[in-house]
C-alpha cells in the first residue's frame, strides 16, 4: 500500500520560508515522478511543482524562482523549499506520486501552509 505523508507546514510571515517534506512508503519511489499541488479555499487544486524520476523539474509561473522541488531517492522523500512566501501562497499543500503504467496517482493527506501579511 502506497503511503505519502507530508510534513513541514505551518504559519509564517510574508517573506519567510518553509520546507515541506513528503515521505513515501510501499512504493519503488525512485521510478516515479512526483508533484506538489496546492488548494486554497474556494479554489481548484493546482500544480505547484513537478519532478521526474530523472530529476527534471518544472514549476507553476506563480512560484518560479521562489520554490524549489527536490528528491532524495535514498530517503524516499520529496521536498518543496518555499522562499519569499506571499499571503497568496496560503493553501493546503499535497504531495502526489504520478501514475505510471497500471499504477494510479497517489496523494498524501495534505499539510496546511498559512502566510500572514
HELIX and SHEET records of a PDB file:
HELIX    1   1 UNK A   29  UNK A   31  5                                   3    
HELIX    2   2 UNK A   87  UNK A   89  5                                   3    
SHEET    1   A 4 UNK A   3  UNK A   7  0                                        
SHEET    2   A 4 UNK A  18  UNK A  25 -1                                        
SHEET    3   A 4 UNK A  77  UNK A  82 -1                                        
SHEET    4   A 4 UNK A  67  UNK A  72 -1                                        
SHEET    1   B 6 UNK A  10  UNK A  13  0                                        
SHEET    2   B 6 UNK A 111  UNK A 116  1                                        
SHEET    3   B 6 UNK A  91  UNK A  97 -1                                        
SHEET    4   B 6 UNK A  34  UNK A  39 -1                                        
SHEET    5   B 6 UNK A  46  UNK A  51 -1                                        
SHEET    6   B 6 UNK A  57  UNK A  59 -1                                        
SHEET    1   C 4 UNK A  10  UNK A  13  0                                        
SHEET    2   C 4 UNK A 111  UNK A 116  1                                        
SHEET    3   C 4 UNK A  91  UNK A  97 -1                                        
SHEET    4   C 4 UNK A 106  UNK A 107 -1                                        
END                                                                             
